[in-house]
Amino acid sequence: MAVEARIRELGSRHESLENAIQEEMRRPAYDDMKLKELKRQKLKLKEEMESLRTRLH
């Protein structure tokens, strides 16, 4: 059960990062470095979620 809760938490953070990425991209002169960092963080969360999911199955 704790693993599932962690996956949900990571999923929520992943979604928040997606929103932040979309918001940054809507800016006329977005910060490329900030965008790359947000995407890197989002990928890291995705990889952690996938790792946890494989443990459940």
C-alpha positions as a Markdown table, in Angstrom:
| # | Residue | x | y | z |
|---|---|---|---|---|
| 1 | Met | 0.0 | 0.0 | 0.0 |
| 2 | Ala | 2.8 | 2.4 | 0.8 |
| 3 | Val | 4.3 | 1.9 | -2.7 |
| 4 | Glu | 1.0 | 2.8 | -4.3 |
| 5 | Ala | 0.7 | 6.0 | -2.2 |
| 6 | Arg | 4.2 | 6.9 | -3.3 |
| 7 | Ile | 3.3 | 6.3 | -6.9 |
| 8 | Arg | 0.3 | 8.6 | -6.5 |
| 9 | Glu | 2.4 | 11.3 | -4.9 |
| 10 | Leu | 5.0 | 11.1 | -7.7 |
| 11 | Gly | 2.2 | 11.2 | -10.3 |
| 12 | Ser | 0.9 | 14.4 | -8.7 |
| 13 | Arg | 4.3 | 16.0 | -8.8 |
| 14 | His | 4.7 | 14.8 | -12.4 |
| 15 | Glu | 1.5 | 16.5 | -13.3 |
| 16 | Ser | 2.6 | 19.7 | -11.6 |
| 17 | Leu | 5.8 | 19.7 | -13.5 |
| 18 | Glu | 3.9 | 19.2 | -16.8 |
| 19 | Asn | 1.8 | 22.2 | -15.9 |
| 20 | Ala | 4.9 | 24.3 | -15.1 |
| 21 | Ile | 6.5 | 23.2 | -18.4 |
| 22 | Gln | 3.4 | 24.3 | -20.3 |
| 23 | Glu | 3.2 | 27.6 | -18.5 |
| 24 | Glu | 6.9 | 28.3 | -19.2 |
| 25 | Met | 6.5 | 27.4 | -22.9 |
| 26 | Arg | 3.6 | 29.9 | -23.2 |
| 27 | Arg | 5.9 | 32.8 | -22.2 |
| 28 | Pro | 7.1 | 34.9 | -25.2 |
| 29 | Ala | 10.7 | 34.6 | -24.2 |
| 30 | Tyr | 10.8 | 31.4 | -22.1 |
| 31 | Asp | 13.9 | 30.4 | -20.2 |
| 32 | Asp | 15.5 | 27.5 | -22.1 |
| 33 | Met | 17.6 | 26.4 | -19.1 |
| 34 | Lys | 14.6 | 26.4 | -16.8 |
| 35 | Leu | 12.6 | 24.4 | -19.3 |
| 36 | Lys | 15.3 | 21.8 | -19.6 |
| 37 | Glu | 15.5 | 21.5 | -15.8 |
| 38 | Leu | 11.7 | 21.0 | -15.5 |
| 39 | Lys | 11.8 | 18.4 | -18.2 |
| 40 | Arg | 14.7 | 16.6 | -16.5 |
| 41 | Gln | 12.8 | 16.5 | -13.2 |
| 42 | Lys | 9.7 | 15.3 | -14.9 |
| 43 | Leu | 11.6 | 12.4 | -16.6 |
| 44 | Lys | 13.2 | 11.5 | -13.3 |
| 45 | Leu | 9.8 | 11.2 | -11.6 |
| 46 | Lys | 8.5 | 9.1 | -14.5 |
| 47 | Glu | 11.4 | 6.7 | -14.2 |
| 48 | Glu | 10.9 | 6.4 | -10.5 |
| 49 | Met | 7.2 | 5.7 | -10.9 |
| 50 | Glu | 7.9 | 3.0 | -13.5 |
| 51 | Ser | 10.4 | 1.4 | -11.3 |
| 52 | Leu | 7.9 | 1.3 | -8.4 |
| 53 | Arg | 5.2 | -0.1 | -10.7 |
| 54 | Thr | 7.5 | -3.0 | -11.8 |
| 55 | Arg | 7.9 | -3.9 | -8.1 |
| 56 | Leu | 4.2 | -4.2 | -7.7 |
| 57 | His | 3.8 | -6.7 | -10.5 |
